[in-house]
Amino acid sequence: MSKASTLRFSQFLVEIGDGATPEVFMAPCGLNSRSFNRTAATNETNVPDCDDPDAPSWLERDVVSLSSSIAGAGVVADEDFDKWNAWFEAASTRNIRIKLGTRGWIGPFKCTKLNVTGNRGSRVTFDVSLDSDGETVLQS
């Protein structure tokens, strides 16, 4: 049996573009968890059995749209939090680059959720959600 090749946490990055030409991407400090999710919205069609109309039919699905989302949570890094807050308040679209080992995706995203939580005796934390605002493409 051969052992699986795995990736360390530092090999999964969410980097925010600065909008300049050429665009520079940076991974903000503080995120202790990250997720990159891709979904397909579908339409369903109930297809009957022509030989036995009383038999259960099967659903066939057609993909009508694709979407990506990113979620993260961690500690509020004072040096980067204002960037998150300004992006959320501007309701603007920014390019995001997701790196996973040697592969990566890039696309436009909106910051759709920014929550800050504080508990006595602990550090202030936050969580953020980013939703695609167009195509997210695999980089070669």
Secondary structure as GFF3:
##gff-version 3
##sequence-region A 1 140
A	DSSP	three_ten_helix	9	11	.	.	.	ID=ss1
A	DSSP	beta_strand	12	17	.	.	.	ID=ss2
A	DSSP	beta_strand	25	26	.	.	.	ID=ss3
A	DSSP	beta_strand	31	47	.	.	.	ID=ss4
A	DSSP	beta_strand	58	75	.	.	.	ID=ss5
A	DSSP	alpha_helix	78	90	.	.	.	ID=ss6
A	DSSP	beta_strand	93	100	.	.	.	ID=ss7
A	DSSP	beta_strand	103	117	.	.	.	ID=ss8
A	DSSP	beta_strand	125	132	.	.	.	ID=ss9
A	DSSP	beta_strand	137	139	.	.	.	ID=ss10
###
